[in-house]
């Protein structure tokens, strides 16, 4: 028995393929688990916090030290110099928790959010549970571009917000300054809220820059900026994220965060706050270079296999055209790969509301080198 709010929900293909991969003993390039080593300093500081018994509830908006560290980071890296750590930051149960609190706190049933496809399914389902609809702009690889006309065409009388995921999952799209300026002008013209998911903000390639929409003129007051630590520090299971917005928006987000989650895990907040201050400044650039090398490896292997990749501009996923496998259904194609060569991926249908013109599947390359190199070898065994 299910409530009407969730009767449409079913296990995501991301989770399903991970279970299938475990069952068959394959290499999991499906779910973005990011099973890479976490920075030792982050682990050490979290361990100290646990052993110091920092185990009670924190403030619902997060511990002071973490919000202060975030305010410094947001100023230095994101260009958000106006962030007040006491009023503008809410620490959440992951970036997904930040999105849920934002949708529940700022939107009403019947409202709509403009989204770009391919999109992250958890965003869509969180909206649907809240009674919020999606107005879709479907982008085409390899560049995933859009126009001002696309934005205007997606707007309806119910549109209240637009959602930007940059760098994007699953496409790896990095929104350019020109594109974000176009979005900013659109939001100001129609008095819309902007919601940005920037969880992959430190992973950008080929000399590109990560730009936060809220840093553009006139956008801070109408933007909720979401991010977290899962991908940056390879701590996906810690569930630590945050939302940043002016008090007129952050107050409602904080109320829902308190209601749904009480607070994010307290000792882990202390660990990240202390670890951020001790982390080698070169960590982010080194991690980015390594991901770029891994992108090049997996894209080369996919090309050799006849599975044409849409080269990602950021994040750590690649969507590949699997037409050569002879399966029009991406689910069947993804299972074929898993059963034949033992490499799990996620069918591209998980990221579109309508079938894509070509069958796509998503590969995640946030793996240690030995596993990724073996996956590349297996993919190349499909060479036509």
C-alpha positions in Angstrom: 0.0 0.0 0.0 1.4 3.4 -1.0 0.2 7.0 -0.5 -0.9 8.9 -3.6 2.1 11.1 -3.2 4.5 8.2 -3.9 2.5 5.7 -5.9 4.5 6.6 -9.0 7.9 5.9 -7.4 9.9 2.9 -8.2 13.5 1.8 -7.7 15.7 4.0 -9.8 17.7 2.5 -12.6 20.8 3.8 -10.9 20.1 1.6 -7.8 18.9 -1.3 -9.9 22.0 -1.5 -12.0 24.2 -1.4 -8.8 22.2 -4.3 -7.5 22.6 -6.2 -10.8 26.3 -5.4 -10.9 26.7 -6.8 -7.3 24.7 -9.9 -8.3 26.9 -10.6 -11.3 30.2 -9.5 -9.8 30.9 -6.8 -12.4 32.7 -3.5 -12.3 30.3 -0.7 -11.3 30.5 2.3 -13.6 26.9 2.9 -13.0 26.1 4.6 -9.6 28.2 7.6 -8.7 29.3 6.0 -5.5 32.8 7.6 -5.8 34.6 4.8 -4.0 37.9 6.7 -4.1 40.1 7.4 -1.0 38.9 10.3 1.1 41.5 12.9 2.2 43.2 11.5 5.3 42.9 14.9 7.1 39.1 14.8 6.7 38.9 11.3 8.1 41.3 12.2 10.9 39.2 15.2 12.0 35.9 13.3 11.8 37.5 10.5 13.9 38.6 13.1 16.5 35.1 14.5 16.6 33.5 11.1 17.1 36.0 10.1 19.9 35.4 13.5 21.5 31.8 12.5 21.7 30.5 15.4 19.7 27.4 13.4 19.1 24.4 15.6 20.1 22.2 17.5 17.8 23.7 20.5 16.2 21.8 23.7 15.3 19.4 22.7 12.5 21.3 25.1 10.2 24.6 23.4 11.0 27.5 24.1 13.4 29.0 27.6 13.4 32.5 26.4 12.4 31.3 24.7 9.2 29.1 27.6 8.1 32.0 30.0 8.7 34.4 27.8 6.7 31.8 27.6 4.0 31.3 31.4 3.9 35.0 31.8 3.3 35.0 29.1 0.6 31.9 30.6 -1.1 33.6 34.0 -1.2 37.0 32.8 -2.5 35.8 30.1 -5.0 32.3 31.0 -5.9 32.5 34.8 -5.9 29.6 35.0 -3.3 31.2 37.7 -1.1 27.9 38.7 0.5 27.2 35.4 2.3 26.4 35.8 6.0 27.3 32.5 7.7 24.8 33.2 10.5 21.7 33.7 8.3 22.4 32.5 4.7 23.7 28.9 5.0 21.8 25.8 6.0 23.8 22.6 6.3 21.7 19.6 5.1 21.6 15.9 4.6 23.5 16.0 1.3 22.8 18.2 -1.7 19.6 16.1 -2.2 18.4 17.1 1.2 19.1 20.7 0.3 17.0 20.4 -2.8 14.1 18.7 -0.9 14.1 21.4 1.7 14.2 24.1 -1.0 11.3 22.6 -2.9 9.2 22.0 0.1 10.0 25.3 1.7 9.7 27.7 -1.3 7.2 26.2 -3.8 3.6 25.2 -3.7 1.7 22.2 -5.2 0.9 23.1 -8.8 4.0 25.3 -9.3 6.5 24.3 -12.0 10.2 24.3 -12.3 12.0 24.5 -15.7 14.6 21.7 -16.0 17.1 20.7 -18.6 17.2 17.1 -19.8 19.1 14.9 -19.6 18.4 15.5 -15.9 19.0 13.8 -12.5 16.0 11.7 -11.7 16.1 12.4 -7.9 15.4 16.0 -8.7 12.3 15.2 -10.7 10.9 12.7 -8.2 11.5 15.1 -5.2 9.5 17.7 -7.2 6.7 15.2 -7.9 6.4 14.1 -4.3 6.0 17.8 -3.4 3.3 18.3 -6.1 5.6 20.4 -8.2 5.7 19.9 -12.0 8.5 20.0 -14.5 8.6 22.0 -17.7 11.4 20.4 -19.8 14.0 21.7 -22.1 15.6 18.8 -23.9 19.3 19.3 -24.8 21.2 17.4 -27.5 24.7 16.2 -27.2 27.6 16.6 -27.6 27.4 20.3 -26.6 24.0 20.4 -24.8 23.3 24.0 -25.9 20.1 25.9 -25.5 18.7 29.4 -26.5 16.7 32.2 -25.0 13.8 31.0 -27.2 14.0 27.6 -25.5 13.7 29.3 -22.1 10.7 31.3 -23.2 9.1 28.3 -24.8 9.3 26.3 -21.5 7.7 28.9 -19.3 4.1 28.5 -18.4 1.7 30.5 -16.1 2.7 28.1 -13.3 6.5 28.5 -13.7 8.1 29.7 -10.5 11.7 28.6 -10.8 14.4 27.2 -13.0 16.9 24.4 -12.0 20.5 24.5 -13.1 22.9 21.6 -12.6 26.4 22.6 -13.4 28.6 20.7 -13.9 25.8 18.4 -14.9 24.8 14.8 -14.1 24.6 12.8 -16.4 25.8 15.0 -19.3 28.9 16.6 -17.8 27.7 19.9 -19.2 29.3 23.0 -17.7 27.1 26.1 -18.2 29.1 29.0 -19.8 29.1 32.6 -18.5 27.0 33.5 -21.6 24.4 30.8 -20.9 24.1 31.7 -17.2 23.7 35.3 -18.1 20.9 34.3 -20.4 19.3 32.4 -17.5 19.8 35.4 -15.2 18.2 37.8 -17.6 15.3 35.3 -18.0 14.8 35.0 -14.2 14.8 38.7 -13.7 12.5 39.4 -16.6 9.9 36.9 -15.2 10.6 37.2 -11.5 11.6 33.6 -11.1 13.6 31.8 -8.5 16.8 30.1 -9.6 18.0 26.8 -7.9 21.5 25.6 -8.7 23.0 22.2 -7.9 26.8 22.7 -8.0 27.8 19.4 -6.3 30.5 18.8 -9.0 31.8 22.4 -8.8 35.5 21.4 -8.5 35.5 19.0 -11.4 35.8 20.9 -14.7 37.9 20.1 -17.7 39.9 21.7 -20.6 40.5 25.0 -18.9 36.8 25.7 -18.3 35.7 27.7 -15.2 33.0 26.9 -12.8 30.7 29.9 -12.4 27.9 30.2 -9.7 24.7 31.8 -11.1 24.3 33.6 -7.8 27.5 35.6 -8.4 26.0 37.4 -11.4 24.5 40.9 -10.9 21.0 40.9 -9.3 21.0 37.1 -8.8 22.0 36.4 -5.2 18.7 37.6 -3.9 16.7 35.2 -6.1 19.0 32.1 -6.1 19.4 29.1 -3.9 22.9 27.7 -4.4 23.2 24.0 -3.4 26.4 21.9 -3.1 28.1 19.5 -0.7 31.1 17.5 0.1 30.2 14.0 -1.2 32.0 14.3 -4.5 34.7 16.7 -3.6 36.0 14.6 -0.7 34.7 11.2 -1.8 32.4 10.9 1.2 29.1 10.1 -0.5 27.9 8.1 2.5 28.4 10.9 5.0 25.4 12.8 3.6 26.6 16.4 4.1 25.5 19.2 1.8 24.3 22.8 2.1 22.0 25.4 0.7 23.0 29.1 0.4 20.4 31.9 0.0 19.5 35.3 1.5 17.4 35.2 4.7 14.1 35.7 2.8 14.7 32.2 1.2 17.0 30.5 3.7 14.6 30.8 6.6 12.0 28.5 5.0 14.7 26.1 3.8 16.0 25.9 7.4 12.5 25.3 8.8 12.0 22.3 6.5 15.5 21.0 7.1 14.7 21.0 10.9 11.4 19.3 10.4 12.7 16.6 8.0 16.2 15.9 9.2 16.7 17.7 12.6 20.3 18.3 11.6 23.1 16.8 9.5 25.4 14.3 11.3 27.1 16.4 14.0 30.5 14.7 14.3 30.9 14.6 10.5 30.2 18.4 10.3 33.0 18.9 12.8 35.3 16.7 10.8 34.7 18.5 7.5 34.9 22.0 9.1 38.3 21.2 10.7 39.5 19.2 7.6 38.7 22.1 5.3 41.1 24.4 7.2 43.9 21.8 7.1 43.5 20.5 3.6 46.4 21.0 1.2 45.4 23.9 -1.1 46.6 21.9 -4.1 44.1 19.1 -3.4 41.4 20.4 -5.6 43.6 21.0 -8.7 45.2 17.6 -8.3 41.9 15.8 -8.0 40.6 17.7 -11.0 43.6 16.6 -13.1 43.2 13.0 -12.1 39.5 13.0 -13.1 40.4 14.6 -16.5 42.8 11.7 -17.1 40.2 9.2 -16.2 37.7 10.9 -18.5 40.2 10.6 -21.3 40.8 6.9 -20.6 37.1 5.9 -20.5 36.2 8.0 -23.5 39.0 6.5 -25.5 37.9 3.0 -24.5 34.2 3.8 -25.4 35.3 5.1 -28.8 37.4 2.0 -29.5 34.4 -0.1 -28.6 32.1 1.7 -31.1 30.1 3.3 -28.2 30.4 7.0 -29.2 30.9 9.2 -26.1 29.5 12.7 -25.6 32.8 14.1 -24.1 32.0 15.6 -20.7 33.0 19.1 -19.9 32.9 18.5 -16.1 31.6 16.1 -13.4 32.6 12.4 -13.7 30.0 10.8 -16.0 29.9 10.3 -19.7 26.8 9.5 -21.8 27.6 7.2 -24.7 25.6 6.2 -27.8 25.2 2.4 -27.6 23.4 2.0 -31.0 26.1 -0.4 -32.2 25.0 -3.0 -29.6 21.8 -3.4 -31.6 19.4 -2.6 -28.7 17.0 0.2 -29.2 16.0 0.0 -25.5 18.8 1.5 -23.3 17.9 -0.8 -20.5 18.5 -3.8 -22.7 21.7 -2.3 -23.9 23.0 -1.6 -20.4 22.2 -5.2 -19.3 23.8 -6.6 -22.4 27.1 -4.8 -21.4 26.9 -6.0 -17.9 26.2 -9.6 -18.8 28.7 -9.8 -21.7 31.7 -7.9 -20.3 30.9 -7.4 -16.6 30.7 -3.5 -16.8 27.7 -1.8 -15.2 26.3 1.4 -16.6 23.0 3.3 -16.2 20.5 3.3 -19.1 20.1 6.8 -20.4 16.3 6.5 -20.2 16.7 7.2 -16.5 17.6 10.8 -17.4 14.9 11.6 -19.9 11.1 12.0 -19.7 10.7 10.9 -23.3 12.8 8.4 -25.3 16.1 9.8 -26.6 16.6 9.8 -30.4 19.5 7.5 -29.8 20.0 4.9 -27.1 22.4 6.2 -24.5 23.9 4.8 -21.3 25.8 6.6 -18.6 29.2 5.5 -17.3 30.7 6.9 -14.1 34.5 7.0 -13.9 34.9 7.9 -10.3 36.9 4.7 -9.7 40.4 3.8 -8.6 42.8 3.3 -11.5 43.0 -0.5 -11.4 39.2 -0.9 -11.6 38.9 1.8 -14.3 41.7 0.3 -16.4 40.1 -3.1 -16.3 36.8 -1.7 -17.2 38.4 0.1 -20.2 40.1 -3.2 -21.2 36.7 -5.0 -21.1 35.1 -2.2 -23.2 37.8 -2.4 -25.8 37.1 -6.1 -26.2 33.9 -5.1 -27.9 35.9 -3.4 -30.6 34.0 -3.8 -33.9 
